[in-house]
Amino acid sequence: MLNKLDDYPIHQTPEPIAHPATSDRNVYDRTWFNGYAADGSFYFAIGMAVYPHRGVLDCAFSVVERDGRQHCFFGSRRAPAERTEMQVGPFRIEIAEPMLRTRVVLDDNPSGIACDLTFSARSANIQEMRQTFFTGARRTMDATRFDQFGRWSGTLRHPDGESSVREEDCHGTKDRSWGVRNVGEPDAGGAPRPPGGIFFLWAPLFWDDHVSNAVFFDGARGEPLFRQAYVAPLYAQEAEVPGVEDEGEERMAAALHRVSYHAGSRLARAAEIDLVRLDGTTRTIALEPVLRFQMKGLGYFHPTWSQGMWKGELATHAESYDVEKLDLLALENMHVQQVVRASDGTRRGIGVLEQVVMGPYAPAGFAAYTDGASA
């Protein structure tokens, strides 16, 4: 099975590009973005992924405004053999300049959500360490990811009005990942397994002349399963970005986190992150949430439009909800991103804090699967 990419010298195995190197049914290749106003007045996020062994290509676009509802568009189709075909119904992603500029279009459709947005890079691409996790003896996540920081411009409409997306005041982060992770309908058959827990934080931040990021996966006792942090240069214009990677990137020796939660929930009320440099000096960053986005708007833990689910040859779906009226202890609502103001005592920044905490987690006093923080 050939596609256009087979004409390039990029093969990693003797197989054509359309043939993944693994037979795991949960192999995936995903493009993800967020975007948010510098004043925290709105946030949007975008996702598209192909699941070759599931035969699915799906996408989602979702937007929320302060004191408003969150609006969500979902699309799904049979996956094409042609990997450069990045379109599902009215939604498409166009790579205008690899590793620098991407256009995202959602044409007019019955959902009332539409956009024509361009992401322009302001940093080089930053590769995270490979993330590999096991459930028992089975490898349930094995992924490579890279991040890029940039700005958005264009148009965005939704059922409650329009958002002004201007390059000078709309930040964004690109997240490309591929490999294997649990998606779609769960495996059937075999001995039943207890539900697995997860603690995850991701904090990409913009500062005046650099960006920073910290990634955490913890076990139920708070033990670190994966931790990584870095800082990297931020450039004023796309033309200044030095290339695919940047020699100015600095990896931290260690990273630590402290999260306080709203009573009766697992939603972060505030957080601190320590970036520990190779020389041992520590930079403490305080995070103050100002706007919440529910990640189920992109299919994460969504009860019916979860990522990788077979929805038919071509299907779309739309929904809206008031984020302030949701049950935050329902499993589908525990995964969130919040726009945050950041401060390290001398500098101020803005970014997002992504979090999901399911199952027991001793440092927060969570003993059951969905109990909330005490007052």
C-alpha positions as CSV (number, residue, x, y, z in Angstrom):
1,M,0.0,0.0,0.0
2,L,1.8,3.1,-1.2
3,N,1.2,6.8,-0.8
4,K,2.8,10.1,-1.8
5,L,5.3,10.1,1.1
6,D,6.9,6.9,-0.3
7,D,8.5,9.1,-2.9
8,Y,10.7,10.7,-0.2
9,P,13.8,9.1,1.4
10,I,12.2,8.9,4.8
11,H,11.6,5.1,5.4
12,Q,12.5,3.6,8.8
13,T,11.6,0.0,7.9
14,P,11.4,-2.0,4.7
15,E,7.7,-1.4,4.6
16,P,5.8,1.5,2.8
17,I,5.0,4.5,5.0
18,A,1.4,3.4,5.3
19,H,2.5,0.2,7.2
20,P,3.3,1.0,10.9
21,A,6.3,-0.8,12.4
22,T,4.1,-2.3,15.1
23,S,0.9,-4.4,14.9
24,D,-0.5,-2.8,18.1
25,R,-4.1,-1.8,17.3
26,N,-3.5,1.5,19.2
27,V,-0.7,2.9,17.1
28,Y,-1.5,6.6,16.3
29,D,0.0,9.7,14.8
30,R,-1.5,13.0,16.1
31,T,-1.3,16.7,15.6
32,W,-2.5,19.0,18.4
33,F,-2.6,22.7,19.0
34,N,-3.9,25.2,21.5
35,G,-4.4,28.9,21.3
36,Y,-5.4,31.5,23.8
37,A,-5.7,35.3,24.2
38,A,-2.9,37.1,26.2
39,D,-5.6,38.4,28.6
40,G,-7.1,34.9,29.1
41,S,-10.4,35.9,27.5
42,F,-10.7,32.9,25.2
43,Y,-9.0,29.5,24.5
44,F,-9.3,27.1,21.6
45,A,-7.8,23.7,20.9
46,I,-7.4,21.5,17.8
47,G,-6.7,17.8,17.3
48,M,-6.4,15.4,14.4
49,A,-5.0,11.9,14.5
50,V,-4.8,8.8,12.3
51,Y,-5.1,5.3,13.8
52,P,-3.9,3.0,11.0
53,H,-4.8,-0.3,12.5
54,R,-8.2,1.0,13.7
55,G,-8.8,2.5,10.2
56,V,-9.9,5.8,11.6
57,L,-9.0,9.5,10.9
58,D,-10.6,11.9,13.4
59,C,-10.5,15.5,14.4
60,A,-11.9,18.0,16.8
61,F,-12.0,21.8,17.3
62,S,-13.3,23.4,20.5
63,V,-13.4,26.9,21.9
64,V,-14.4,28.5,25.2
65,E,-14.7,32.1,26.3
66,R,-14.5,33.6,29.8
67,D,-18.0,33.6,31.3
68,G,-19.2,31.7,28.2
69,R,-20.0,28.2,27.0
70,Q,-17.5,25.7,25.5
71,H,-18.4,24.7,21.9
72,C,-17.1,21.6,20.3
73,F,-17.0,20.1,16.8
74,F,-16.0,16.5,16.2
75,G,-15.4,14.7,12.9
76,S,-14.5,11.1,12.0
77,R,-14.0,9.1,8.8
78,R,-12.4,6.0,7.5
79,A,-8.7,6.6,7.4
80,P,-7.3,7.1,3.9
81,A,-4.2,5.3,2.8
82,E,-2.8,8.6,1.8
83,R,-1.2,10.2,4.9
84,T,-1.0,13.6,3.4
85,E,-4.8,13.7,3.2
86,M,-5.6,15.6,6.4
87,Q,-9.3,16.4,6.0
88,V,-12.4,15.2,7.7
89,G,-15.6,16.7,6.2
90,P,-15.4,20.5,6.6
91,F,-12.2,20.3,8.7
92,R,-8.7,20.3,7.3
93,I,-5.1,21.0,8.3
94,E,-2.7,22.4,5.7
95,I,1.1,22.3,6.4
96,A,2.1,25.5,4.7
97,E,5.8,25.3,5.8
98,P,6.9,22.2,7.7
99,M,8.0,22.9,11.3
100,L,7.1,26.6,10.9
101,R,3.6,27.4,9.7
102,T,0.2,25.5,9.7
103,R,-3.2,26.5,8.5
104,V,-6.3,25.1,10.2
105,V,-9.7,25.5,8.5
106,L,-13.2,24.5,9.6
107,D,-15.6,25.5,6.9
108,D,-19.2,26.6,7.7
109,N,-21.2,23.7,9.0
110,P,-24.3,23.1,11.1
111,S,-22.4,23.3,14.4
112,G,-22.0,27.1,14.0
113,I,-18.3,26.7,14.7
114,A,-15.9,27.8,11.9
115,C,-12.4,29.1,11.6
116,D,-9.5,29.9,9.3
117,L,-6.5,30.1,11.5
118,T,-2.7,30.2,10.8
119,F,-0.1,29.1,13.4
120,S,3.3,30.8,13.0
121,A,6.3,29.5,14.9
122,R,8.2,31.6,17.4
123,S,10.4,28.8,18.7
124,A,12.2,25.9,17.2
125,N,10.9,22.4,17.7
126,I,11.7,20.8,21.1
127,Q,11.7,17.0,21.4
128,E,10.5,15.6,24.7
129,M,12.0,12.3,25.9
130,R,10.3,9.1,24.8
131,Q,7.4,8.3,27.1
132,T,7.0,4.5,27.7
133,F,4.7,3.0,30.3
134,F,3.5,-0.5,31.1
135,T,0.3,-2.0,32.5
136,G,1.5,-5.2,34.0
137,A,3.7,-6.8,31.3
138,R,1.9,-4.9,28.4
139,R,3.3,-1.7,26.9
140,T,0.3,0.6,26.9
141,M,2.1,3.8,26.0
142,D,5.2,4.3,23.9
143,A,5.3,7.7,22.2
144,T,7.6,10.4,20.9
145,R,6.5,14.0,21.1
146,F,7.8,17.4,20.1
147,D,6.5,20.9,21.1
148,Q,6.7,24.3,19.3
149,F,5.6,27.7,20.5
150,G,4.0,30.3,18.3
151,R,1.2,32.8,17.5
152,W,-2.2,32.6,15.8
153,S,-4.0,34.9,13.4
154,G,-7.2,34.6,11.5
155,T,-10.9,34.2,12.1
156,L,-12.9,32.2,14.6
157,R,-16.7,32.0,14.9
158,H,-18.9,30.1,17.3
159,P,-22.6,30.1,18.3
160,D,-22.0,32.8,20.9
161,G,-20.2,35.2,18.5
162,E,-16.6,35.7,17.3
163,S,-13.2,35.8,18.9
164,S,-10.6,38.3,17.6
165,V,-7.5,36.1,16.8
166,R,-4.6,38.5,16.2
167,E,-1.0,37.5,16.0
168,E,0.1,40.2,18.5
169,D,-2.0,38.8,21.3
170,C,-2.9,35.1,20.6
171,H,-0.3,32.6,21.9
172,G,-0.3,28.9,21.0
173,T,1.5,25.6,21.4
174,K,1.9,22.9,18.8
175,D,2.2,19.3,20.0
176,R,3.1,16.5,17.6
177,S,3.2,12.9,18.9
178,W,3.1,9.4,17.5
179,G,3.5,5.9,18.7
180,V,1.2,3.8,20.8
181,R,-1.3,4.7,23.5
182,N,-4.7,3.6,24.7
183,V,-7.4,5.1,22.5
184,G,-10.9,4.1,21.1
185,E,-12.9,1.2,22.2
186,P,-11.3,-0.9,24.9
187,D,-9.9,-4.4,24.2
188,A,-12.5,-7.1,24.7
189,G,-11.9,-10.6,26.2
190,G,-9.4,-11.9,28.6
191,A,-9.2,-11.5,32.4
192,P,-10.7,-8.2,33.7
193,R,-8.2,-5.6,34.8
194,P,-8.8,-3.0,37.5
195,P,-9.1,0.6,36.3
196,G,-5.7,2.3,35.9
197,G,-5.0,5.7,37.5
198,I,-3.1,8.6,36.1
199,F,-1.4,11.8,37.3
200,F,-0.3,14.1,34.6
201,L,0.8,17.8,34.4
202,W,2.0,19.7,31.4
203,A,2.9,23.4,31.7
204,P,4.1,25.2,28.5
205,L,4.7,28.9,29.3
206,F,5.6,32.1,27.3
207,W,7.9,34.7,28.9
208,D,9.3,37.9,27.3
209,D,12.3,36.4,25.6
210,H,12.0,32.6,26.2
211,V,9.6,29.7,26.7
212,S,9.6,27.0,29.4
213,N,7.9,23.7,29.8
214,A,7.6,21.0,32.4
215,V,6.0,17.5,32.0
216,F,5.1,15.2,34.9
217,F,3.8,11.6,35.1
218,D,3.5,10.4,38.7
219,G,2.5,7.1,40.3
220,A,-0.2,6.7,43.0
221,R,2.3,7.4,45.8
222,G,3.6,10.5,44.1
223,E,6.7,8.7,42.8
224,P,8.1,10.2,39.5
225,L,7.4,8.0,36.5
226,F,8.5,10.7,34.0
227,R,9.7,14.2,34.6
228,Q,11.3,16.6,32.1
229,A,11.7,20.4,31.9
230,Y,13.4,22.8,29.6
231,V,13.7,26.5,28.6
232,A,14.3,27.7,25.0
233,P,14.6,30.9,23.1
234,L,11.5,32.8,21.9
235,Y,11.8,34.7,18.7
236,A,9.9,37.8,17.6
237,Q,9.2,36.6,14.1
238,E,8.9,33.3,12.3
239,A,11.8,34.3,10.0
240,E,14.2,34.4,13.0
241,V,13.5,30.8,14.1
242,P,16.9,29.1,13.5
243,G,15.7,25.8,12.1
244,V,14.2,22.5,13.1
245,E,16.0,22.5,16.4
246,D,17.7,25.2,18.5
247,E,21.2,25.0,20.1
248,G,19.9,27.6,22.7
249,E,17.6,25.0,24.3
250,E,18.5,24.2,27.9
251,R,17.4,21.0,29.6
252,M,16.8,21.1,33.3
253,A,18.4,18.6,35.7
254,A,15.1,18.1,37.5
255,A,11.6,19.5,37.9
256,L,9.2,19.4,40.9
257,H,5.6,20.4,41.3
258,R,3.2,21.4,44.0
259,V,-0.6,21.6,43.3
260,S,-3.4,22.9,45.5
261,Y,-7.0,21.9,44.6
262,H,-10.4,23.4,44.8
263,A,-12.3,21.8,47.7
264,G,-14.5,18.9,46.6
265,S,-12.7,18.5,43.3
266,R,-9.4,17.6,41.6
267,L,-9.2,20.9,39.8
268,A,-6.0,22.9,40.4
269,R,-6.6,26.1,42.3
270,A,-3.0,27.1,42.1
271,A,0.4,25.4,41.4
272,E,4.1,25.9,41.7
273,I,6.8,24.3,39.5
274,D,10.5,24.2,40.3
275,L,12.9,24.2,37.4
276,V,16.3,22.9,38.7
277,R,19.3,23.7,36.4
278,L,22.4,21.6,36.0
279,D,24.3,23.8,38.4
280,G,21.6,23.2,41.1
281,T,20.0,26.7,41.0
282,T,16.2,26.5,41.3
283,R,13.7,28.8,39.6
284,T,10.2,28.6,41.2
285,I,7.2,29.5,39.0
286,A,3.8,30.2,40.5
287,L,0.8,29.5,38.3
288,E,-2.6,31.2,38.7
289,P,-5.5,29.8,36.6
290,V,-7.8,32.3,34.9
291,L,-9.8,30.2,32.3
292,R,-10.8,26.5,32.2
293,F,-11.1,24.3,29.1
294,Q,-12.5,20.8,29.2
295,M,-10.3,18.4,27.3
296,K,-13.3,16.2,26.5
297,G,-14.0,18.8,23.9
298,L,-11.2,17.2,21.9
299,G,-12.3,13.6,22.7
300,Y,-10.2,12.9,25.8
301,F,-12.2,10.6,28.0
302,H,-15.4,11.6,26.1
303,P,-18.1,9.0,26.7
304,T,-19.2,8.7,23.0
305,W,-16.6,10.7,20.9
306,S,-13.4,9.4,22.4
307,Q,-10.4,9.5,20.1
308,G,-10.0,6.6,17.7
309,M,-13.6,5.3,18.0
310,W,-15.2,4.0,14.8
311,K,-18.1,6.4,13.9
312,G,-18.7,5.3,10.3
313,E,-17.5,6.3,6.9
314,L,-17.9,10.0,7.7
315,A,-19.6,11.5,10.7
316,T,-19.7,14.8,12.5
317,H,-21.0,15.9,15.9
318,A,-21.4,19.1,17.8
319,E,-22.1,20.0,21.4
320,S,-21.9,22.9,23.8
321,Y,-21.9,23.2,27.6
322,D,-21.4,25.6,30.5
323,V,-18.1,24.6,32.0
324,E,-19.2,26.1,35.4
325,K,-22.1,23.7,35.7
326,L,-20.2,20.4,35.1
327,D,-19.6,17.7,37.7
328,L,-15.8,18.0,38.0
329,L,-15.6,14.6,39.7
330,A,-17.2,12.8,36.7
331,L,-14.4,10.9,34.8
332,E,-15.0,12.7,31.5
333,N,-14.5,16.1,33.2
334,M,-11.3,15.5,35.1
335,H,-8.9,16.2,32.2
336,V,-8.6,20.0,31.8
337,Q,-6.3,22.7,30.5
338,Q,-6.4,26.1,32.3
339,V,-4.9,29.3,31.0
340,V,-2.6,30.5,33.7
341,R,-0.7,33.6,34.7
342,A,2.9,32.8,35.6
343,S,5.4,34.5,37.8
344,D,8.9,33.6,39.0
345,G,9.2,36.6,41.3
346,T,10.9,38.9,38.8
347,R,9.2,38.0,35.5
348,R,5.7,37.4,34.4
349,G,4.4,35.1,31.7
350,I,1.3,33.3,30.4
351,G,0.6,29.8,29.4
352,V,-1.5,26.7,30.2
353,L,-1.5,24.1,32.9
354,E,-2.9,20.7,31.7
355,Q,-3.8,18.2,34.4
356,V,-5.6,14.9,34.9
357,V,-5.7,13.1,38.2
358,M,-7.6,9.8,38.2
359,G,-7.4,7.2,40.9
360,P,-5.6,7.3,44.3
361,Y,-2.9,9.9,44.6
362,A,-1.3,10.1,48.0
363,P,0.3,13.6,47.9
364,A,-3.2,15.2,47.4
365,G,-5.0,12.8,49.8
366,F,-7.0,11.2,47.1
367,A,-7.7,7.6,48.3
368,A,-10.5,6.5,45.9
369,Y,-10.8,6.8,42.2
370,T,-12.9,10.0,42.1
371,D,-12.8,11.6,45.5
372,G,-12.2,15.3,45.8
373,A,-9.9,17.5,47.8
374,S,-10.8,18.2,51.4
375,A,-11.6,21.8,52.4
